[in-house]
Amino acid sequence: RYEVREFCLFGGWTNTWSHEENGKTIPTTYDTEEDAEAELKYFFKQMRKAKRNKEIKGVPDTEDFRVEEVGND
């Protein structure tokens, strides 16, 4: 399993991506590294589009995100 992790000043590398499942917030994980990388690429594509449309002021720094393998809890 893989996660997209974001560097947070007080928490270090943290999975900040989640989804709702049966009323609970569940951290998002991916079956393959390629799936996680594709999702991260799509995220930045959407951020650049939002900036062009003046919906946001700036795009997050790509260096603040990475894909990391996690255990199979």
VMD Tcl script that draws the C-alpha trace (Angstrom):
set ca {
  {0.00 0.00 0.00}
  {1.08 3.55 -0.68}
  {0.16 7.00 0.60}
  {0.61 10.52 -0.64}
  {2.28 12.36 2.22}
  {2.65 16.08 2.78}
  {5.36 17.70 4.87}
  {3.76 19.50 7.82}
  {5.84 21.79 9.99}
  {4.73 20.23 13.28}
  {3.97 16.69 12.14}
  {6.64 15.88 9.57}
  {5.59 13.68 6.63}
  {1.87 13.01 7.14}
  {-0.93 11.50 5.09}
  {-3.33 14.46 4.95}
  {-5.50 12.90 2.18}
  {-8.68 11.16 3.26}
  {-12.15 10.09 2.16}
  {-15.48 9.39 3.86}
  {-16.60 5.79 4.33}
  {-19.71 4.88 6.31}
  {-19.60 8.25 8.08}
  {-15.94 7.84 9.08}
  {-12.92 9.70 7.77}
  {-10.43 7.16 6.38}
  {-6.85 7.99 5.28}
  {-6.55 7.47 1.52}
  {-4.15 4.73 0.41}
  {-3.38 3.25 -3.01}
  {-2.69 -0.32 -4.09}
  {0.33 0.62 -6.20}
  {2.99 3.28 -6.24}
  {1.89 4.14 -9.78}
  {-1.68 4.82 -8.62}
  {-0.45 7.14 -5.86}
  {1.92 8.95 -8.25}
  {-0.92 9.39 -10.78}
  {-3.19 10.86 -8.09}
  {-0.47 13.27 -6.99}
  {0.14 14.31 -10.59}
  {-3.61 14.90 -11.05}
  {-3.70 16.97 -7.84}
  {-1.01 19.33 -9.13}
  {-2.71 19.55 -12.52}
  {-5.93 20.64 -10.76}
  {-4.01 23.14 -8.60}
  {-2.38 24.74 -11.67}
  {-5.79 24.97 -13.35}
  {-7.31 26.60 -10.25}
  {-4.48 29.14 -10.19}
  {-4.99 29.98 -13.88}
  {-8.70 30.46 -13.15}
  {-7.78 32.71 -10.20}
  {-9.53 30.37 -7.76}
  {-6.37 30.13 -5.64}
  {-3.35 32.42 -5.30}
  {-0.59 29.84 -5.49}
  {0.15 26.20 -6.18}
  {1.60 24.09 -3.34}
  {5.30 23.27 -3.66}
  {5.85 19.83 -5.19}
  {8.76 19.26 -2.78}
  {6.26 19.23 0.10}
  {4.63 16.03 -1.22}
  {5.86 12.50 -1.79}
  {4.59 8.96 -2.24}
  {5.59 6.52 0.47}
  {5.04 2.80 0.98}
  {3.12 1.91 4.15}
  {2.26 -1.32 5.95}
  {-0.80 -3.47 5.21}
  {-2.63 -2.75 8.47}
}
mol new
graphics top color blue
foreach p $ca { graphics top sphere $p radius 0.5 }
foreach p [lrange $ca 0 end-1] q [lrange $ca 1 end] { graphics top cylinder $p $q radius 0.2 }
display resetview
